[in-house]
């Protein structure tokens, strides 16, 4: 289906209730969240069958990523329960044996895709901070996006660990 309404380089922004250029800070933020969401989906597609429980957690993160986008669009879609769930998820996969050093973002295909998703979420966080200078976002969205990147890291480390892929510590020679 083609609406052709964006052919002029603009799109509708729910927060502002008007059309804006596609490179508007809000659209940049939402697009970056969409990119992260796609990488989470890619990670899901690489999971082996014995990791189906992780697939459900990743699917939940995809829905949350959409809801973060809705939230910055002016639709209240996240709450403190979401923050608690992200913290619990990070603790579930990472909290029992935290790393004591930086690691190279690599490993299995699924873990590597999650490392990319995490860095894209960090870019979205920077876009959020930049857009937040102009728009007054709820504090909860800052928490959610920060916890999301932590949960993605925890999942990447966990997947590598259970897959037998040793983490590669970064050394400062």
N, C-alpha and C positions, 0 to 999 in steps of 0.2 A: 504494500500500500504506500502510496506517495501522497503526502499532503501538499508538498511544494511550498509550504509556508516558511520554511527555513532557507529557501533558495537565495534570499537576500542577505544571509549571514546573521539572522536574528532568530531568537527562540523565546518562548514564553517563560517568564520567571514568576512562579507562584508567590514568592516572598514580596516582590515589588508590584505584583498584579499588572504587569505590562511586559511587552516584548523588549528584550535586551540583546546586545551583540553576543554572539556565541563565545567570545573570549572574555565576557564579563566575569569578575571575580567569583561570583556565586556559581556560574556555569562551569568555570575552571575547576572549582572545588567539587562540584557534583560529577563532572567528567572524570576527575582523578579517582573519586570513590568508585565509579563504575569500572574503571581500569583495574583497581585493586580487586573488586568483586570478581572480575573475569579471571584474574590470576588465582583466586581462591577456587574458582570452578575448575581451572586447569589442574590445580593440585588434586582436587577430588577425582578427576578423570584418571590420574596416575596411581591412585591408591590400589594396592593389591586387595583381593577379596577378603583376606583375614583382618583388614582394618576398617570394616564397615561401621564400627562404632565411631571411629574418627570421622568418617564421611558425614555422619549425622551432625557432629559438632561443626564441621566445616560448612555444611548447609545452613545451620543456624547462624554462623558468622556472615554468610552471604545475605541472609534476610536482614540481619542487623545492619550490615553495611548499607543496604537499601534504605533502611529506616533512618540511619544517620543522614543520608541524602535528603530524605523527606523532611527531617527535622530542620536542616539548614535552609530548606525551601519554605519554611514557615508553618509546617504541619507538625505539631507536637507528637513525636513518634518514638522517643526514647525516654527512659526514666532510670531512677536509681537501681531498680531491680536489674536492668541491663548491665549496669556497672558491676554489680555484685556477681552476676553470671560470668562476665568477662574475667573478673579476678579469680573466681572459682575455677574457671577453665584453665587459666594460666597456671594456677597452683596444681591442678590435677595433672597436667602434663610436664610441668617444669619445676614446681616448687619443692619437691622432695629431694632433688639432687641438682641444685643450681650450679651452673658453670662458674668457674673462678677466673675466667679469662675470655677474651674475645675469640670468636671462631670465624673461619672463612665461611661465607654463605654458599654452601655447596651441599652435596649429598645425593640422596635419591631424587628422582624427577619430582616427586611430590613435595619433598622438603625444599628443594631448590625453587619450585614455583611459589611456595609459601614465603621463602626469603624474599623473592621479588615482590610478592603481595605486601609484605611488611614494609619494604622500602617505598612502595607506592603509597601506602597508608601514611608513612612519614611525610611524603610529599604533599599528600592531602592535608596533613596537619599544618604544614607550612602555609598552604593555601587558605586554610581556615583562619590562621592567625592573621594573615594579610587581609582577608575579607572582613575579619572581625574588627579591624580598625575603622571600617566604614559602617558595618552592621553590628547590631548588638545581639550576639548569640548567647543562649543560655550556657552557663558554666558546664552543664552536664555534657554538652556536645564535645567540649575540650577533653573532658575525662574519658568519654566513650572512645574517641579516636585514639587517644594515648593508650588506653587499655587494650584496644583492638590490636595495635601493633605488638604489644607484649604477648597477647594470646597467640598471635601468628608465629612469633619467634618460638614460644614454648612448644607449639605443635611441630614446627620444623625440627627442633632439637629432638623431640620425642620420637618422631617418625624415623629420623636417622638412627637413633639409639636402638629401637626395636627392629630395625632393618639390618642391624649389624654394620652400619656405616660409621666409622669412627670420626668424631669431630676433629677438625684440623685447627688446633690453637694458633692464634696469631702471635708471633714472637716479634719483638722489637730489637732486632740485631744491631 
